[in-house]
Amino acid sequence: MNGEMVSWSGATIHVSAHTLHYGSGVFEGLRCYETRAGASVFRLSEHIDRLFASAEAYGMKIPYSKNELADAICETVRQNGFTSCYVRPLCFYGSAGLAVHPRNCPIEVVVLAWPWGAYLGEDSLERGVRVTVSSYAKFHSRMLPTTAKGCGGYLNSMLAVREAGSSGYDEALLLDEAGNIAEGSGENLFLVRDGRLLTNDERSSILLGITRDSVITLARDLGYEVEIGNLTLEDLVSADEAFFTGTAVEVTPIRELDGKRIGQGKRGPVTERIQRAFLSAVSGQDKRYSAWLEPVARQPVAVGM
Ligand SMILES: Cc1ncc(COP(=O)(O)O)c(C=O)c1O
């Protein structure tokens, strides 16, 4: 926390912190996996780059270098002795007045880490999840920078996922302003049609997921064509398979949309193959992707400036 290692219970801030009132922070979510080289952070430099890009989008100057933050992430995992865990760096405005303009508010930086299993439930990776289309639209880039991971943007996600949960669904799917599919409340979407993968991009107001990028590479290396363009609800309902990607959900099959079965209504063979390839990559078993893994035991970390 701001350069110091503090206990979970000691990691507190004042109630007048600007970000607590206005959602004016930026954050990242990373996973650290158990590998032969010990606990290793998946795509550390890409997450750090995105954190700095998110901060820039909100005019926030992070008072540490990328290398310092990378070291802090590895050190937090190391000192906790985790073999696998989730890591959450957060940059926020602290206390110095509650005008909406955060002038004079200090920029505080914290890194949290804790063990976190399957985000959408223990059997979600195998059985798949049930999804509903949200009545809330995904915010457009004229409202907030959609490719930045800003705290306040997650109010949009929270409303959608609570609405989905209260109707008995596992997750919400948000449409963009034009009525095309954007993404889940915290995940990107892939469809499988005739052995090809389809996914959308920033033109559909999505966060450009690092898992999405990894899956595009893995799929192409497996010989699948990956097409990038708009996705409609009709595309989803008529798809052979569909799955979510994200750091939290990894690769999670979608088995139903608003009561309609997707494909066979269970995890499909292409999804399973992608899941297996993803698991081999994150666990360091597939050496082709070892550059995606940063062992926390390695010192110092170099991620570039
Ligand atoms: C809204 C949203 N979309 C997509 C993603 C997936 O991004 P990533 O794969 O980088 O975790 C996330 C998670 O960070 C998210 O919150």
The ligand as an SDF file (V2000), in Angstrom:
LIG
                    3D

 16 16  0  0  0  0  0  0  0  0999 V2000
  -15.9050   -5.4100  -18.4590 C   0  0  0  0  0  0  0  0  0  0  0  0
  -14.8340   -6.4140  -18.6880 C   0  0  0  0  0  0  0  0  0  0  0  0
  -14.6880   -6.9370  -19.9170 N   0  0  0  0  0  0  0  0  0  0  0  0
  -13.7450   -7.8570  -20.1740 C   0  0  0  0  0  0  0  0  0  0  0  0
  -12.8700   -8.2850  -19.1990 C   0  0  0  0  0  0  0  0  0  0  0  0
  -11.8160   -9.2970  -19.5310 C   0  0  0  0  0  0  0  0  0  0  0  0
  -10.5600   -8.7020  -19.4990 O   0  0  0  0  0  0  0  0  0  0  0  0
   -9.2670   -9.5250  -19.1180 P   0  0  0  0  0  0  0  0  0  0  0  0
   -9.2680  -10.7300  -19.9840 O   0  0  0  0  0  0  0  0  0  0  0  0
   -8.1420   -8.6120  -19.4150 O   0  0  0  0  0  0  0  0  0  0  0  0
   -9.3700   -9.8780  -17.6760 O   0  0  0  0  0  0  0  0  0  0  0  0
  -12.9890   -7.7640  -17.9070 C   0  0  0  0  0  0  0  0  0  0  0  0
  -12.0790   -8.1820  -16.8400 C   0  0  0  0  0  0  0  0  0  0  0  0
  -11.1070   -7.5350  -16.5860 O   0  0  0  0  0  0  0  0  0  0  0  0
  -13.9890   -6.8080  -17.6490 C   0  0  0  0  0  0  0  0  0  0  0  0
  -14.1340   -6.3010  -16.4300 O   0  0  0  0  0  0  0  0  0  0  0  0
  1  2  1  0
  2  3  1  0
  2 15  2  0
  3  4  2  0
  4  5  1  0
  5  6  1  0
  5 12  2  0
  6  7  1  0
  7  8  1  0
  8  9  2  0
  8 10  1  0
  8 11  1  0
 12 13  1  0
 12 15  1  0
 13 14  2  0
 15 16  1  0
M  END
$$$$
